[in-house]
Amino acid sequence: MMDTVLTIVRLRWALTWAALRKSVWQTIGYAISMLMGLSVVVGAGVLAWFLGDSEVVDQVQGFARGLEVAVVLIGSFAMVMTAFAQLMLIGESSTMSPRRLELYGIPDRTLQAGLLLSGLSGIPAVCATVALMLWAMAYRWMGAGVVIAAVIAAPLAVITLMSISKMIINAATTLVKSNRGKNLFYLIVTVVFVSVCYVPSITLNSSADFDGFDVETLAAPAAVFAWTPFGAAFQLPFDVRHGAWGPLVARLAILAATWVLCFMASTWCLRHERLVAGASTTAASVKGIGAFSWMPDSVSGAVSARLLTYLKRDPRQSPMFVFPLIFVVLFALQAHGVTPMVWSAMILSSMFLALTESNGLAYDGRGLTMQAISGVRGVDDRHGRVRVYAGIIVPYMLILTVVCFVVTGDWRTPDGILMGLTFAACSTGLALCSLGLAEVLSCVLMYPVPSMDKPFSTPQGRAVAQGFFPFVQILGMFVLMAPTVLVGVALLLSGNGDLYWALIPVGLANGVGFLILGSWLGGKLMDARMLSIIATVDSFASLQK
């Protein structure tokens, strides 16, 4: 068994080096990842050395108690968020997936052990282990026993995180089979992830008196997390310091039980997936032709109907349409009566409504090939796509406007109405600028996307492009709003700030103008690069297998 497990680990690294030799961008992305991991290790070591200085400890009252609460809470929160990030962004490795190894007749437990160990041998796991070991230097003033306990707890925490992540990924992949179920599950996971990210900010922001803040207010949740798999490993050094040997043994038992249960659950998922792999599926009955029946009877109308059909079934893009409402709710919880803060959520929301459209052709995949064979003009394609997204953006922004008016109560005063309408108009203009820019960028800056059937996975290749190109869209949309910004600055400098409502027509005209320009330019680029686009989409499809 051990020889097979080690062979799987060696296979993982052999495939990694082969990918690096084949792709320059993959090599660059891997080098950047190593630099980021090294920076985390160095940063943890420097911070731990500083905090472990006895002079620092003596100067800060209640340092020991504060350090214990902070380490347990931050460590637990980091583990929870990493598990969610694995599920949302990383997913099951496309090269070391169990499906690729099922032909070799490897026993389920052996295969699962090999996959777990190959994950633990990766750069993220190694860097996290080394960083946590160096963090033990922060406890050197507590004694050698505490430092040794922290060094031992480091790999235990990483093994726990990897076990939980593997179990969650395997469960999501195995249990969620239907496209509708995947769409709903992916949407729920994304919403929970974003909401959990804001928990610390909401918790701290909800306290009106920061001067009277006491670390003991966080001691209770820290004590709870210390008895969970997420925080048990981080509490072990402090159990040694307190001489709490009973709780120490109990927490070790919690970690061991977590590993066993996660391993058993992952193995069951693997076995279950194999058993149902050859099962026949029932064909779904479809009534009518859907959006094709009520879209305009034109080429662009057909493009719109096809895009709408894709969006309804695509779990990769649906979260982007939920984020705006989430942001409004989260900003309202932290506003404390400052209504402009609630309205500013609309500006942040406008960033996401057309973000996936900036890589829309890659999301279409090989379905774009038939459109190219049919000789569809680029301008018709752009008009069809704009019809769909503009039909989503404008009503969505109107709904958010009504929600913000209800939450803030600004509808009661004329000044509040003007302020709200100004934010709404500028946000809508920004969203339309984003859509116009997306129609251009989607033809020139494409990057691989996960398969629709595996929205939790990450395709190999062009790692730098996958991380950088979306920021081009976000930065570019704000650059396109420069005319509106310049008008606002001119009003302030001329002492006419009370005329800020003039930004309502300016912002809307700004957005509509660049939307028209982007649709025209995107159509020209699509006509000129159609063969290259089809070749790129075809290469991306091979990365999803």
N, C-alpha and C positions, 0 to 999 in steps of 0.2 A: 504493500500500500504506500509506504513512504517513498519508494522509488518513483511511483506514478505521480505522487503529489509534487515531488521535486522536478519531475519532467514537465509538469504543467507550468511550474514557475519558470523554468528555463525557456519553455515555449513562449511564455508571455514576453520575456525580454528579447528573445530572438525575433519575434514579430515587431517589437518596438524598434529595434535597431534596423530591421529591414525597412520599416516605414520611414525612418529618419534618412536612410540612404536614398530612398526613392523621391522624397519630397523636400525641397529646400524650405518651403513655408512650414512644414511640419517640424523641421529641425530648428527653425527660428522660434516657433511657438514652444517647443520643448525646452530650448535654452532659456527663454523668458520664464517659463514655469520653474526651472531650476533656480534662476536668480531670485524669483519671488520666494521660493521655499528657503533659500539661503538667507534672505533678508529677514524672514520670520525667525529663523534660528538665531541669527546674530542679535536681532532686537530682543528676543526673549532672554538671551544670555546677559545682555547689557542691563536690561531692566531688573532682572533677578539679582545681579551683582549689586546694583544700587540699593534695592530694597532690603537686601540682606546685610547691609552695613549697620552695625550696632548703633552708630551715632544717629542715623535716620530713625531707627526704632525708638531711641530714647527721646528724640525731639517731638515725636507725634504721639499725642495722648490716645490711648486705646488702639494703637497700631495693630497689635496682635489680633484683636477681635475683628477689627475692620478687614484685615488681610484674609482671615478665615472666611468671613461672609462673602467678600468680593470674589475670592478664588472659586468657591463652590458655586455661586450664582453665575459668574461669567463662564466658568467651565461648563456648567450644565446648559446654559443658553447656547454656547458655541456648539456643543454636541447636538442639541436639538436642531439648530439651524443647518448644521452640516448634513444631518440626515435628510432634512427636507431638500437641501440643495442637491444632494445625490439623486434624489427621486425626480426633481424637476429638470435639472440641467445635465447631469452626467449620465445617469442611468446605467444600464448594463453595458459593459464594454463590447464593442462591435466585433472585436477579434477574439475575446475570451468568453463569449457567450456560450452557455451550455449547449445550445442547439448546434454549434459548430463542432462540438466534441462528442455528440451523442452517437456518431457512427462507429466510434472506437470501442464501444462496449465497456466503458469504464463504470464501475459500480457507483451508485448515486452518492454514497457517503464519501468515497474517495474523490470523486469529481468535485463535490462541494468543498471538501477540505483543500483541494488544489486551487480552486478559484478563490477561496478565502485567503490562503497563504500568498497567492499571486497578488491579491489586492494589498496585503500587508507589506509586500516587498516593493510597492510602488513609491515614487518620489513623494507624494503627499503624506503617506503614512510614515515613511522614514523621517521626513522633516518634522512632522508633528511629534514623533517619539523623541527625537533629539532635542527639540525645543522644550518639551515638557521635562526632560531629564535635566537640561540646563536650568530650568525654572527652580529646581531643587536648591540652587544657590541662594534663593531668597529666604530659605529656612535655616541657613547655617547658624544663625544666632540662637536657634531653638535647640541645637544639639545634633550630634552625629546620627542618632537614631531617627530623627525626623527627616534628615537629608536622605538617608538610606531608604526610608519608607517612600519618600517622594520619587526617588529614582525608580523604585520597583513599581510604583503606581502609574508611572508614565506609559509603559507598554500596555498595562492593564486597561487604561483609558482608551488607548488607540484600538486595541482588540475589541473592546466593547462597542466602540463607535462603528468599526468595520462590520462587526457581526449584525448590529441593528440595521445598518444601511443595506447590507446584502439581503437581510430578511424582508425589509420593506420593499426593495426593488423586486425581489422574486415574487412576493405576494401580489404586488401591483401588476406585474407582467402575467402571472398565472391566473389570477382570479378575475381580472377585468378583461373580458374578451370582446364584447360587442363594441362597435364604433360609438354608439350612443353612451355606453357605460364608460368608455375611455374618455370621451369628451367631458362628461360630467365629473368623473374622478379627477382628471387633470385640472379642471376648473376649480374644484374644491381644494385641491392641494395648493394651487397657486394662491388662492384667496387666503387660505390659512397661513401660508408662508409670509405673505406681505403683512398680514395682520400681526403675526408673532414678531416680525421685525420692528413693529411700532410699539410693542408692549413696554420695553424699557423707557422709551420717550414719553409715552402716555403716563406711565407710573410716576416718573419723576416730575413731569409737568403738572400732574394733578395736585401736587403739594404746593400750596400757596405760600408757605413760610419756609423758605430754604435755609434761613439762618438757624431755625430750630430743628433742622434735620438731624435725626439720630440713627446711627447704624443699626440699632436694635429693631428699627422698623422693618429692616430687611432680614433680620435674623430668623424669623419664623419661616419665610419661604425657603431660605437657605437650609434650614434644618430639615424641611420636607424633601427638598431635592437631594440632600445627602443620603437619603434612604431610597433613592431611585437609581437605576443603572446609569443615569446621566451624570449624577453628582457623587456617587459613592467613591469612585477612585480619587477624586479631588479632596475628599474628607479624610482619607487614610492617614496622611502625615499629621493632621491635627489630632486624630485619635491617639496616635503614638505620643504626641506632645502632652495630651491630657491623661495619658495612661488608661484610656478607655479600651481595654483589651477585648471586652465582650462585644461592644459595637464594631470594633475593628474586624473581628472574626465574622460577625454577621454581615458586614458590608462585603467582605471577600466572598462570602457565600452568595450574596445577591449578584455579584459580578459573574461568578462561575455559573450560577443558574441561568443568567441571561445568555451567556455563551452557548450553553447546552440547548436551551429552548430556541434560540435563534437558529442554531445549526440544524436542529430537528425540523423546525418550520421551513427553512430553506430547502432541506432535503426532500420534505414532503411536497413542496411546490415543484421541485424538479421532477419528482416521480409522477406527480399528477399531470404535469404538462406533457410528459412522455406518453402517458396512458391515453390522453385525449388528443394527441397530435394527429392521429390518423382517423379521428372520428369524422363522420360526414356532417356537413352543415346543411341546413335547410335554406332554400332560396327565399328571399324576402319578396313579397308581392308589392308592386308599385302601382299606384293608381294615378293616371294622368301623366303629364310631362312636367309637372312642377312649375318652376319659375318661367320656363319657356312659353307657357300659355298666356302669361300676362305681361311679359316684357315687350318692348317695341319690336315690331316685325322688321328687323334690320340686322346688319352684321354686328353693330355695336350692341344691339339688344341681345343677340345670341351670346356675345361675350359676357354681358352682365348676368344673364341667366346661368351660364356655366360657373361664373365666379360665385354667385350666390349659393349654388348647389355645393360648391367646394366648402364655402365658409360654414354652412350648416353642419357639415360632416367632419370638419377639421379641428381636432382637439388642440392643435398647436397654436392656433391663432385666437381662439375664443377668449383666453384670459385677458388679452389686450383690451377687449371691450368691457371688461368688468372693472379694471383698474380705476377708471375715472370716478365711478361711484364710490369705490373704496376710499379713494383719496379725500373725497368730500366728507365722508363720515369721519375719517381719522383726523382731518384738520378741524372739523367741528368739535371733536372731543378735546382738542388742545387749544382752542381759540380763546377760552376764558372771556367771552364777550367781545373780543376784537374781531369785528365782522370782516374787515379786509383780509384777514388771514383765511377765513372760510372761502372767500371769493378767489383768493390766489390758488386754491386747489384746482380751479378750472383751468388755469394756465398750465399747471403740471399735468392735468388730465389730457389736455390737447396734444401733449407729446406722444401719447401712446396710441391714439386712434388710428393713425396711419403708419405706425412703426413697422408692422409686418409687411405692409404694402411696399416698403422700400426694398424688399427682397421677394416681391410677389411672384415673379416668374420662377424662382427656385421652389416656392411653395406649390406652384402649379405642376412642376415636375414634367414628366414625359407627356402629360396631357396637352402640353403646349405644341407638341410635334404635329398633331392633327390640324391644329389651327394654322400652323405654318404651311403645311401641305395644301390647305384650302386657299391659300393666298390672301389671308386677311391682312389688310393694311395696318400699319402700326398706329395710325391716328384713330382707326376704328377700335382697335384694342384698348388704347388709352381712354377713349371716350366711354367705352363700355365699363371699364374698371372705375373710372371717376364717377360714373352714374351710381354705382353701388356704394362706394365709400362716402361720397357726398350725401347720398340718401341716408347713410347711417350717422354721419358726423353732425349734420344740421339738426335733425330731431333730437339726437343725444344731447347736444349742447343746450337745446331749448329745455329739455327735461332737467338737466343739471342746473340751469338757471332758476327754474321753478323751485327745485329742491333747496338751493341756496337762499332764495328769498324766504322760504318757509322757515329754514333753520335760523337765519339771522334776524328775521323780522324787519328787514330793510324796506319791505313793500309798504310800510306804514308812513314813510316820509318821502317827499319829493327828492331830497338829496340822496337818500338811500336807494331809491329807484334808479336815479342817474348813475350812481356809483356801480350798482349791480349790472345795469345794461352796458356800461363801459367795459367792465371786466368780461362780460359775456361776449360782446362784439370783438374785443381784442383776442380773446381765447378762440373764438370761432375762426377769426382771421388767421391766427397762428396754426390752427388745425388744417385749414385749407392750404396754407403755405407748405405745411408738412406733406400734404397729399400731392401737391404739384411737384415738390422736390422728389417725392417717392417715385412718381411716374418717370423721372429722369434717371435716378440712381438705380432703379431696378433693372435698367437696361445695361448698366456699365459696372456696377459694384455688386456682384452676386457672390454669395457664400453658401456652403452646404447647410441643409436643414435636415432634421430627423425625419424618418419615415412617418407617414400618417398613422400607420399601424403600430409604430413604436415611438410615441411622442416623448417617452422618458429617456430615450437614448440620444447619444451625441455622435454624429457621423465623423469619421476620421478625415483629416486633411484640412488645410487652410485654417488652422487654429487662430492665427493672428487676424485673419479676415473676419472670422466669426465674432471676435471680440471687438474689433476696431470699426468695422463698417457701420454698425448701428449708431455709433457716436457721430459719424459723419452726417447721418440723417438728423440727429438731435441738434447738433451745432448749426447745421445748414438752415434749419427751419427758423432759428432765431436770427440768423443773418438776413434772411429774406424779410423779416419783420422790421428791418432797419428804417424804412420810410415812416412807419407808425411811431417808432421810438424817436426819430428825429423831430416829428411834429410835437410829441409830448415834451421833449427837451426844449423846443422853441417856445412852447407855451409857458414853461416854468421860467426860462430866462427872461422872457418879456413881461413877466409879472401877471400873466393871464392864466394862472393855474386853475382859476374857477371855471375856465372854459374847457376843462378836461373832457367834457361830454363830446367835444368835437372829434375825439378819437373813435367814436362809434362808427361814423361813416368811413373814416380813414382806415381803421382796422379792417372793416369788412371789404372795402375796395382793395386794400393791400392783399388780402387773402385771395379774393376772386381773381385779381390780376395775375398773380403768380400761379394760380391753379390753371388758368387758361394757357399761360406761357409754358408751364411745365408739361401740360398735356400735349401741346403742339411739338415741343422739343423732344419729349419722350417718344412720340410717334415717329419722328424723323430718325432718331437714334435706333429705334427698334427695326425700322426698315433697313437701315444700313448694317446692323449687326445681327440680323436674324439667324444666319447660319452659325455664327459664333455663339449666340445665345443657346441654340438647340444643342450644339456640341457640349457646352458647359452644363446644361441641364442634364444631358445624358451621362456626363461624367459624375455629376452629383448623385444621380440615381444609383450608380454602382457603389457609392460609399454607404448607402443605406442598407445594403444587404447584410 
